[in-house]
């Protein structure tokens, strides 16, 4: 696991992790004998070592938010005999990336530690300590811990429970979306959210609503493609009693119900032409009429629309009103497809794994390296929705410690990709490393080129070769 490609990844994360950090707490448990000769080197590199003398102190210290990386020296017999408590403590400290420090013979197939290491630790380092290699491993671990901590869109310390998945992403593409959401939330103009199905358009609409001055008001979502054609007008604008057969009482429509808040019109491209005129009138005049009524009702709502179809093409084809398109498309946010989000798939998978932890089998600890690799190289035609579905199913069906590609239903789909020529393998490694460097540096080519040890011209040439973009 310390081959050339993996070391490049460690260099990327390690280099990023040391920027602008004066003192990084490092939790250590086990014999100090192995690490003691290198404590001064760790200190000089910015690491502040905190020693836990026993399992109780480890439990206490590991609950502190300041620690993002920990080392457990597994060579001592009393620690080996206490594996269950160590495993339990590590499992509870999900914000920490743990490194196992162990003698080489501990990796013997018959050794009891192999299962513990594979199921519980982020990485391992064999003795004797190689300080340069250990520092890279620590930097890599810290980088990933900080990405996981900083990748949520909600306000600091707040994670909403919306039934599925929060907006999560550290890629340049998602950071751009987060920035756009913050901008459009500060004004009250209509927003059009575009993107493929399953990319999280409704989550973006909810985030805009909650961050806006209307956040205290209702958020009413309407799927324009799921309503029966003959009921859409009544659903949107309401109706008066007796206005048609079956209208036994007055009904308040979705638009009126959203007064003081936000109205989210999903799949707006599926709205019939006759309803498009009514919606346009409402957007222009801020008034509606219930079906069967004559009274103009003033409604104060912000409209957020979403579509997976090309509305400009729909306008050219005569399927969507041009004047309505321009009314809705005052501000626009494009949700990127999951395959475009550099480095986000493993991050999302881990988030979903913890978000639905109560659904997993008791002994499942996470994803195998093969599963993470396969997920990273799958195209995800169903986007985040498909990722949630596959991970949740795998968490239920997996009967091993780590989820495999077959548990995700991706093994057969990816077999053809796993038979690579040397050139294809080299290209794939270059793509992965460049994408990771760009993700770590928020799309900055200058910083990424410094991390990779190449000139900006060289990095631009490689990006052009592999059709990579920072957007």
N, C-alpha and C positions, 0 to 999 in steps of 0.2 A: 503493500500500500504506500510505499514511499518511492514509487517510480517517478520518472521525469515529469509527467503530466501532473500528478498529485502534488509534487513539490512546487510546481508553478502556481497551482491554486493556493497553496499555503503562502507563497511569497506575495501573491496578490492580496490576500486577506491580511497577512501580517503587516505588510507595508501600510495598508490603509488604517489598520488598527492603532498604529503608534502615533498618528498625526494628532497634534494638539492635546495629548493626554499627559499630564504631569505625573500622576501617581495612580496606578491601576491596582486595586486590591486583588490579591491572589490567595485563595483559601487553600490550605495544605493540611492533609491528614495522613499520618503514618510516620515512620521513622525518618528523622531528619538526616540520617547518615548519608543517604544517597544524594540529597539536594544541597547539603551544607556547603560543599566546596564552591557552589555556584550561586549562593545567595547574594554575594556582592555584585556579580554580573547581572543577576535579575534586577537588583536594586538600581544599578546604573542604567538599565534599559527601561526603567520606569515602573517596575512591578514592586508592590509593597506586600511582602509575604505575611500572612496571618496564619499562625499554627494552631490547629485544634488538637488538644492533648488526648481526647477520648471521644467516643461516639456521641455522648450527650452534648459535648461542646460543639462537635461537628453539626449536630442537628440544630443547635441554637444559632450558630454562626451562618449556616447555609440558608436560614430564613431571612437574612438581611439582604435588602435590595442592592446594597453596594457591591456585592460579589457577583461577577458575571462569569468568572472562570475559576475552576477548582482542580486541584491535583490530589489523587489518592494513591499513596505508595502501597502496593498490594503485596509486597514481599514478606511482611511479618506474619507469623503463624496466627497470632490472635486476631488479625484483621481477616485472614482467610477463613478462620473459624466463625467469624462474625459477618459473613457475606450477606445474610438475609437483612440484617440491620443496616448495613452499608447500602445495599440495593434500595431499601425502603427510604432511607434518608435522601439518596440521590434522586429517586423518583419524585419526591415531594418538592425538591428545589428545581423546578422546571426552568427557572430563569438563568440557571448556571449551566455552562458547558463544562463537562467533567473530563479530565484527562487521567488515564491510568498509567502509573509509573511502576514497571514490573521487570523482574529478571527474565531473560530469554526463555529459560526452561518453563516459565509459567504458561507459555504458549503451546506446550506439549498437548497433543490431542487428548491425552488422558487426564490433563490437569483440570481441577474443578473451576479454575478462573475463566476459562475460555467462554463459557456460556454467560457468565456475569459480564465480561467485557463486551461481548457482542450485543447483549441485550440492554446494557445500561450506560455505557460510556460513549462520549462523543468521539474520542480517539485514544490511542495509547502510545507510550514511549518506552522502549526497552532500555534497560541498563547495560553498560554504564551511560550516564547522561552525556549526550552530545548537546552542548549549550546552544549552538546555532540552530540545530534542528528543533530543539525544545522551544526556543523562542518563536520560531516560525509556527509551530503547532499552537502555542498559546495565542499568538496574534490572530491566527485563523479562527480559533475558537471565540476570541473576544469580538472579532468582526461579525461573526454569525450571530452571537448573542445580542449585539447592539442592533443589527438589522432586524432581528425578530422583535426587539423591544420598541423600535422606532417605526415599524412598518404599518401601524394601524392609523387610520384616518381620524378616529374620534378624538375628542379633547383629551389631553394628557390624563392618564390614570382611569379613563372611562371606556369601558367596552360594552356596547349595547348588545342585548340578547334579542336578535330579530328572527330566531327560528332556524336560520341557516348559517350563513357565513358573513362576518364583518368584511368591510372593504380592507383588504390586506395587500400590500405590495411595496417592495423596495426598489423596483426597476425604475429607470428613467421615464418609461412610458407612464407608469402609475403615479410617480411623483409629479409629472406634468398634469395629470388628471386632478390630483389633490389640490394643486395650485389653482387650477381653473375653477374647481368647486368653491374654493375660498373666495375667489374673485366674484363669481356670479352670485354668491350668497349675499353679498353686500348690497346688491341692487334688486329691483323688483320686476325687471323685464322678463318676458317669456324666454324659456330655454328649450332648445331641441337637443336631445341626447341621441346620438347615433351609435351603431355598433351591432355586431352579430348577436344572435340569440345566445343567452347564457353568459354574457359578459358582465352583467351586474348593472344594467341601466336603471332598474328600480332602486337599487342600493344608492346609486349616485343621486337620484332624485330625492330620496329620503335625506341624504347628507346635506344637499342644498337646502331643503326645507328646514332641517333642524338647526343649521348654522345661520339662517336668515332671521329677520325681525319677525317673521311669521311662525317661528319655531314653537310658540306656545299654542298655536291654532291647529286645526285638524289637517291631516294629510290624507286625502281621498284618492285612491288609485282606481282607475278604470281601464280594463283591457278592451280596447275597441274591437279587437278581432274575435273576442269570445262572447259578445252579446248578440242575441238574435236580432236580425235586421229590423223586424217590426217593433222591437222594444227599445231600440237604442235611444230614440228621441225622448221617450218617457223616462228611461234610466238617467239620461244626462240632465234633462230639464224639468222632470217631474210632470205630473198631470193633475187636473182638477177632477173631483168626483163626477162620475157620469160622462166623462169626456169620450169614452169608448166602452165597448162591451167588456165587463170585468173590472172597470174602474169604480169600485165600490166606495172608495174614499180618496181624499186628496193625498198625493204622494209628493214628498220633497225629493227632487232629483240630486244627482251627485254634485253637479256644479253648485247648487244652492247650499248643499251640505258642507261644502268646502269653504264657505264664506269665512273670511278672517284667516284662512290658511292657504294651502297649496292643493291644486288639482293636478294629478299625474295621469296623463292620457297615454297609456302604453299602446304600441302598435298603431299609431295614429294613421299610418299609411293604409290601414284596412277600413277607415271610416268611409261609409258610402257618400257619394257626391252630394245627395240632398241634405245630409247632415252637416257637410262641410260648410254650406252656406249659413246655417244656423250658428255654427261655432264661430265663423268669421264675424257675424253680426255681434255676437257676445264679446269677442275680443275687441271690437271697435267701440262698442257703446257701453260695455260693462253692465248690460242688462239682459235678462232672459224673459221668456214667456213660457209658463207651463202649458203642456198640451191641453187644449180645451179652454184655456184662459185668455184674457185680453189685457190683463194688467202687466205693465213692465215692472220687473223686480230687479232692483239694483243689487249686484253681487260683487263683493270685493275679494277676488281670489287671484293668486298667481298661477299661471298655467305652465306646467313642465310637460313636454311631450317627448315621446321616444319612438324610435322605429328601427327595424333591421333592414328595411328596404331603401333603395336609392330614391329619395323623394324628387330629386331634380329630374331623374328619368321618368318618374311617374307623372310629373308635370308635363314633360315633353310628350308623353304618351296620352295625355288627356285624362289620366286617372286621378289627378290631384290638382286642386285649384292653386294657381300660381300666387294669387293674392293671399290665400291662407298660408301657403308655404312661407312667404316672407314675413307674415305676422308671427308665425311660430318660431322662425329661425332668426330671432334677434340676437340671441347668444347661443353658441353651439359647443357641446362637449362630445368628443368622440371617445368611446370606450374601446380600448385596444383588445384584440383577440388574445387569448391566453398564449398562443404560440409566438406572439410578438413581444411578450413581456419577459425581458431578459432576466433570468435568474429567479423568477417568482414562483415557479411550479413547486420546488421543494419547500419553500417558505409557506406557501398556501397549504400544501399537503400536511405539513407539521401542525399548522394552525387548526385545520379541520380535525386532525387526529386528536388534539387536546380539546377542541370545542365539543366533540361528541365522545369524550372519554368514557362516559357511562355506558356506551353501546358496545365497547370492545370486550373481547375475551380477557380474562383476568391476567393471563401471562403475556399478552402482547405488549411489547415495549416500544415498537416503532417500525420503521421501514428498513429493509435490507438495502445495501449499497446497490444491488442490481435493480431493485424497485425504483430507487431514486433516479438511477441512470436511465431506466426505461421511461419513466414519467417525463424526464427532461427532454427526451428525444421523440416523444409522441406528439402528434399535431393537435390533439384536443379539439376536434370539430365541434363538440358540444360546449367548449369553453369551461368556465368555472363551474357551471351547473353539472357538467359531466364529471369533473374532478371530484366534486362533493359526492356525487352518486357512487363513483367507483371506490373512493376511500372509505365511505361509510359501509358499503357492502363488504369490502375486504376486511374491515375491522370486526365484522360479525363472523365471516366465514373462515378467517385465518386460524389455523390450529397450531401455529408455531410461535416462536418468540418474536420474529420479525416478519412483516408483510413482504411477500414476494411478488414478482410481476404476474405470476399466474393467479394470485389472490385478487389482483386488480383487473384480471381479464385482459391483460395487455401482452402476454407472452407470445401468443400466436401472431398477433398483429405486428409485432416488432422483430420476429425472427429474421425476416429478409433484410432488416437494417443492421443486424448484428454481424453479418458476414461482410466484412469490409476489406478493401484492398489497403495496402500500406498508405497510399496517397489519400484515400478517403479517411482513414483513421487520423492521419496528420491534419487534414483539413478540419475534421470534427474537433480535434483537440484545440486547434487554433481558434475556431469559432467559440468554443466553450470558454476558453481563457480570456479572449477579447470581450465577450459578453459579460463575464464576471467582473473584469476590470472596469468596464464602463458602468456597470451597476453599482459597484463600490464607490465610484467617483461621480455619481449622479449625472452621467453622460458627458463629463468633461474629458475631451480627447487629450488635452495637455497633461492632466493628472494621471490618466490611464497610461499614457505613453511612458511617463516617468516610472510608474509602478512596474511596467513590463520591461523596462530597460531598453526601449527602442525610441527612435525619433518620432516626432509627430508625423512626418512625411511617411515613414515606414508604416505606422499604425493606420494612417488614412489609406495607404495602398492596400494593406491587408483587409481593411473594412470594405473597400471597393471590390476587392477580389471575392469576398464572401457575401457581398450585398448586405452588409450590416449598416445600421443607421443608429444615431443617438436619439432619434425621435420616437 
